[in-house]
Structure formats: structure tokens, C-alpha cells
Amino acid sequence: GEPIAYSAEELGSLIEEMKALLREPHGWRAESERWLSEAIRSELTHGSRAVVFGSVEPWVECLLLASGASHVTVVEYHAREYPHPQLSTTTVSQFTARHFDLAIAHAAFDHDGLGRYGDPLRPDGDLLAMRTAWRALRPGGKLLISLPVGPDLLVWNLHRRYGRRRLPRMLAGWEEVGRVG
């Protein structure tokens, strides 16, 4: 299909909107957006390179740029076109980049492998996505991830919820340094 495209003007406007929200953080649409913005402000070093896994709208990418990232790469199952010098896009099948300082998977990996967003059906798609994030980061890089947590559950083909069984598998090999929500 056709790539999802945003104009340079739309991206510039969204970056300015994110800057305004960073100055006055009471305008977030959802509590999880506020939490993510606070985590980015805490973990992003000015000039860092970031990667975003999963993107319906480019607000996370623009939030990263508004927060001081030097470059953001977007990894998605369907092609994106973002004509901005600090943004690049790639598909999951073409992604090979390494050495990012920060990776973000906001409401993303819990969908992987379920086919809802054009991804191949794979029972372990979420676990494979975590491995991809691991390989994408430089030593010492950090992953900011949001997952629905509660009793283990698969809502076909919407998402997974992570509990006593699946959450430890998702976080295996990672050092958890914080949790919000």
C-alpha cells in the first residue's frame, strides 16, 4: 500500500506542539502520554539518537525531537514518509541499525505477532521485538516500554496483557530501572 505520509509543515507544527506541552504539561490527552514525556525528559541526553518502534501518529518522534534528540528513526510494519532532516523511517523487515542511545516502544510490542497491524502471525512476536530493541541499543542504551500489565491474557488480535508468566519473559536479560503507572 501507500506509505503513511506527513508533510514537513505538519511535522514542524507537531514538534512545536510537543515543545509547548513540555513547558506546560497539563495538556496531555492521556496519563500514559504524560508518563512517557517525563521518562523521556529523565532518560534522554541532549543530542542522543533514538529509535521508535511502532507509530500510528508521529507524536512520540516529535516529542523526542522537542526534548533534544539529534535524530529519530521510526521502525514500523508499513512504510512511513516523514520529510524532516532529523527523522528517518524504515520497515521492520529492513531495520538493521544499531547503537541508539534510547529506544521507545509505547503501546507497540504487545501487538507484535498478532497480525492486526500487517505484521506476520507469530506467537512470540512480542519477544522477538524485544530482541530487536536489545540489538538496536548501544551498550548502556535504554528502552522505554509501555505494556498493559495484569493477569496474563491474549485478546485476539488486539494485544497481550502481561502478568506472572509473560512479563518475566518480556523483561528477561533487561535491567529494570523504574516503573510508572
MOVENWO-V331868 format. One record per residue. N is the residue number from 0. SS is DSSP state (@ for helix, = for strand, . for the rest). OMEGA is omega in radians with two decimals (NA if undefined). Layout:
BEGIN
n->[N	N]
ss->[SS	SS]
omega->[OMEGA	OMEGA]
END
This chain:
BEGIN
n->[0	1	2	3	4	5	6	7	8	9	10	11	12	13	14	15	16	17	18	19	20	21	22	23	24	25	26	27	28	29	30	31	32	33	34	35	36	37	38	39	40	41	42	43	44	45	46	47	48	49	50	51	52	53	54	55	56	57	58	59	60	61	62	63	64	65	66	67	68	69	70	71	72	73	74	75	76	77	78	79	80	81	82	83	84	85	86	87	88	89	90	91	92	93	94	95	96	97	98	99	100	101	102	103	104	105	106	107	108	109	110	111	112	113	114	115	116	117	118	119	120	121	122	123	124	125	126	127	128	129	130	131	132	133	134	135	136	137	138	139	140	141	142	143	144	145	146	147	148	149	150	151	152	153	154	155	156	157	158	159	160	161	162	163	164	165	166	167	168	169	170	171	172	173	174	175	176	177	178	179	180]
ss->[.	.	.	=	=	=	.	@	@	@	@	@	@	@	@	@	@	@	@	@	@	@	@	.	@	@	@	.	.	.	@	@	@	@	@	@	@	@	@	@	@	@	@	.	.	.	.	.	=	=	=	=	=	.	.	.	.	.	@	@	@	@	@	@	@	@	.	.	.	.	=	=	=	=	=	=	.	.	.	=	=	=	.	.	.	.	=	=	=	=	=	@	@	@	.	.	.	.	.	=	=	=	=	=	=	=	.	.	@	@	@	.	.	.	.	.	.	.	.	.	.	.	.	.	@	@	@	@	@	@	@	@	@	@	@	@	=	=	=	=	=	=	=	=	=	=	.	.	=	.	.	.	=	=	=	.	.	.	=	=	=	=	.	.	.	@	@	@	@	@	@	.	.	.	.	.	.	.	.	.	.]
omega->[3.12	3.07	3.01	-3.01	2.98	3.13	3.08	3.13	3.12	3.14	3.11	3.11	3.13	3.07	3.11	3.09	3.13	3.08	3.12	3.12	3.09	3.11	-3.09	-2.93	-3.12	-3.06	-3.13	-3.13	-3.09	3.12	-3.13	3.08	3.11	3.11	-3.13	3.13	3.11	3.11	3.11	3.13	-3.13	-2.97	-3.08	3.02	3.14	-3.14	-3.13	3.01	-3.09	3.05	3.11	3.08	3.12	-3.08	3.03	3.04	-3.03	-3.11	3.13	3.13	-3.14	3.05	3.10	3.12	3.11	-3.13	3.05	3.07	3.12	-3.14	3.12	3.04	-3.14	3.12	-3.05	3.12	3.12	-3.10	3.06	3.02	3.13	-3.09	-3.14	-3.07	-3.13	3.12	2.97	-3.09	3.07	3.06	-3.14	-3.09	-3.13	-3.03	3.10	-3.02	-3.13	2.96	3.01	3.11	-3.05	3.05	3.11	3.02	-3.10	-3.12	-3.05	-2.97	3.13	3.09	-3.00	3.11	-3.10	3.04	-3.06	-3.05	3.11	3.12	3.12	3.09	3.14	3.13	-3.12	-3.10	3.12	3.13	3.07	3.10	3.08	3.09	3.10	3.11	3.13	-3.12	-3.09	-3.04	2.99	3.03	-3.10	3.10	-3.07	3.05	2.97	-3.07	3.01	-3.13	2.98	-3.07	3.13	3.07	-3.13	-3.09	2.99	3.06	-3.04	-0.41	-3.06	-3.08	3.02	2.95	-2.97	-3.14	-3.04	-3.08	-2.99	-3.10	3.10	3.10	3.11	-3.04	-3.12	3.12	3.14	3.01	3.11	-3.11	3.11	3.13	3.08	3.06	NA]
END
